[in-house]
Amino acid sequence: MSNKPVPSLGSLIGSTRRLILRELSAAFIENQIPLSIEQYIFIYTLNKASNEVTQQNMADLMCKDKSSILRTIDVLEKDGLVKRDADSADRRKNTLHLTSKCKNLLHEVSDIEAKVIERLTAGISGQDYEALVRALGQIQENANK
């Protein structure tokens, strides 16, 4: 058995996240995708939401402050990727929606992301990959309790 210290789980996940995002960002630049990683995470999260989403919902989903989310919405709206609609029940709230332009871009980006992930997971068996996804999912579930 090795005497090599085992990295902490948080450190390992954090550094892996940074490396994945670095590679994805480079692929966006290479493929002339006009999104920052933060913008991509925002529209990905909005796209995956199962119900109507408000600015506050997005802040909660992304673990970000409301003003940071507002700045992202403003930029994405200006770029024609997101639109705000007045909430029918509460006019003080706006629901967020992806535009058709954004949905087309997401399709293109998902292909790029798949290629990056395929390259980064080369040499990992399907069984190991599935176990990793299950373990990370369980950590997220435990953290959200």
Secondary structure, DSSP 8 states (H G I E B T S, - for coil): --------HHHHHHHHHHHHHHHHHHHHHHTT----HHHHHHHHHHHH-SS-EEHHHHHHHHT--HHHHHHHHHHHHHTTSEEEEE-SS-TT-EEEEE-HHHHHHHHHHHHHHHHHHHHHTTT--HHHHHHHHHHHHHHHHHHT-
